[in-house]
């Protein structure tokens, strides 16, 4: 799908990740805060129960609202910085044919296209709404138009477990926070099989995600990929694991396909 009659925005909009979870944090936090205020100013509670319950509600409200704010910051600021760091891992010539697996609203897709001169970036997605707010091919193309890379971008509707491309087709394959959405390990393996299949010999894959990074690295190693590396921020990972009880620690795996 190429950009046709795409409305150009003044600024790119790469959406809110996990919008349902963001709504939950803010809604639950607001409820906890409201109950906290009721307890605090109520005359029906004894002093000790008021202190105990109020403290627990205050902690809950602070955590929930804080997580909501953090997720908004991550969607609007942090992921843009992370994108540039990930794309810097690729030794760009400008002539590459690039695939973005699970491109969403085009964060990595458009970032890659901006590194190209005669090359092209193709994004595929199933455009699910619960993973990213207002996720659509039109949104990705609109961001491409805003960033001035329309002629170097194309999007397709496709499943990462069955990529509509021939073997050894792409110089670079990117994926950001997408593969983990496949729940079954066997299906994730199928997606990785497809990524390796369409990658050219000596081509490079950069796969960023919030979980399963060790699984991806082990897969690449077992399948003969070279220069398999993990890329993370140790301090940030430690903090994120602490505040999310070990469920969220974004990092990336890069590897090259043997010639």
N, C-alpha and C positions, 0 to 999 in steps of 0.2 A: 504494500500500500504506500503510494507516494503522496506527498503533500499537495492537495488541491483545494483551493479556496479555504485555506486554514486561517482562522482569525489570529492575527499577531498580537501578543500581549506586550505590555511595556517591560515586564520582567518575567523570567521563567518561573514556573510554579511546579515543583516536583512533588507536591502533595504531602499528606500526613500519613506516616506509616502506622499500621494497625489502628485505624481510627476507632474501632469498637473498644479497644483496650484504653485508648486515651479518654474516650467518653466515660468509661467505667471509673477510671481514676478520679476524674473531676467530679462526677456525680456522687460517687461514694465519699469522696473527700468533703464535698459540700454538705452532705447529709451528716457526716461525723462532726463537722464543724458546727452545724446548726444544733445538734443534740448537745454538744459540748457547751454551747452558749446557754441553752435551756437549763442544763444542770448547774452551770456556774451561777446563774441568777435566780435559781429556784429556791424557795423557802421551805420546800417539802423534804429536802435532803439534809441529813445530819452532816456535821463538818467532816468527819472522817470518810464516810461514803462519798461525799462530794469531792474530796481530794483524790481518792482512789479512782473513782469512775471518771472524773474530769481529766485526770492525768492520762489515763488510757485512751480516752476519746481525743485528747489533744495530740497525743503521739500518733494515733491513727489518722487524724485529719492532716497533720503535717506530712506524714509519709505519703498518703494518697495524693494530696495536692502537689507535693513535691515531685512525685513520679510523673504526674500528668504534665507538669511544667518541663521536666527533663525530657520527656518524649517529644514534646513540641520543639524544644531546643534541638534535639537530635535530628528531627525531620527538617527543620528550617536552617540550621547552621552546621551542626557536626557532620552530617552526612556529605555536605558539600566539600568540607575539608578532607574527609576520608576519601572521597572520590578522587581528588587530585593526588593524594598520596598513593593510591592504588594505581592510577594511570601512569604515575611516574616510574612504576616498576617495569613498564614496557619500553624497550629501546626503539622508539618510533622512528620510522623513515618517512612517514606521510603517505606511503603507497599501500598500506595494509588493507586487507579485506577483513572486517571485524564483525563478530557476532556477539550480541548482548542477549544472554539467555534470561528470560524473565525481566524484560526491559522496563515494565511499568510505564511511568510517565516520562522516561527517557533520561534519567540521571546519568548513568554510565554511558548510554548510547550517544547522547549529545556531547558529553565530555570527551569521548573517543573521537567523534566526528570533528571536534575542534582541533584535534591533533593531526588531522589528515589534510593532505593536499590533493592528491589524485586518487586516494583510496575511498572506501565506502564503509559505512557502519549499518548493519542490519539488526533490528531488534525483533525478538519474538516474545509473545506473551499470550495468556488465556484471558487477561484483563479481568481478574477477579477483584471485586470491590472490597472484600473484608481485609485484604492484605494491604491495600493502599486506597486512600480516599479518591473517588472520581477517577479511577484507573481506566484508561481507554487509549486506543490507538490515536484518536484525535488529539488527546492531551499531549502525547509524546511528540506528535508532529507539530503541534502548536509551540511547544518548547524548542523544537529544532528551528522553527521559523524565527522565534524570538532571539535565539542565539546565532542566527545567520548561517546555519549549516544545512538548510533544507535539501540542497542538491547532493549532499553526501550522506543522507539518511533515508532509510526505508524500514517499514515495520510490517510484520506479518502476524496473523493469528495462528499459533502453533503450540503444540505440547512439547516440552523439553525432552520427554521420553520418546519422541518420534520426530526428530528434526527433519524438515523437508529440504535437506541439502545433501549433496553427494559427499563421498569420502574425500578427505584431504582438501577441503574447500577454503577454510579460513586461516589467515595468518595469526589471528588473535581471537580468543574466546573469553568473554567477560561474563560474570554473573554476580549480582549483589543482592543478598538477603532474599533469595528466591528458592534455592534447592531445598531448604529446610521445610518449605510448605508441603513437600511430598512426605506423607506420614510413614509409609512403608519403606523399610531399608532396601528391599529388593527393587522397589521403584526408583529410589534415589540412585541405586547402582545403575539402573537402566539409563537414567539421565546422564550420569557420568560416562557411561559407555558411549552415548551419543555425542557428548562433548569431545571425547577423545577421537571418535570416528571422523568427525567433520574437521578436526584440526589438522593442518598440514604438518608434515615432518619438519622439525625445527620450530614449529609454531609454539605459541605461549598461551597458557590459560591462567587467568587470575580469578579466583573464586572466593568471594567474600560472603560471610554468613554470620549468624548469631549463635548457632550451635552446629555440631557435627563436623567441626573443622578437622579434628583428628581422624575421623572416618574418611574424609576426602583425601587427606595427606596419605594415609595408608593405602587407599585405593590407587592413587597415582604411582606410589612406589611399587606396588605389586604389579602394576601394568606397564612397567618399564619406562615411566616418565623420568626425566632427568632434572636435576637442580630443583628438587621439591623443597619448598621453603614455607615456613609459617611466618606471618607478619602480624604482630600485635603490639599493643601498648600495655606493658606489664602493670604499670600503676593504675591505668584506667580500668583494665580488666579486673584487677583486685577490688577496686571500688564498686564496679558494676555488679560483680558477682556477689558482693556483700549486700548491696541494697536490693538486689533481685533474687536473693537466696539461691544463687548459683545458676539461674535460668537464662541469663543474658550476658554474653561477653563477645561482642563482635570482633572478628579478626579475619584474616584472609590466608589463603593457600595459593601459591603460584607454582607452576611446573612447566617444563618444556617437553615436547614430544620428540622422541628419538628419531633420527634421520633414517 
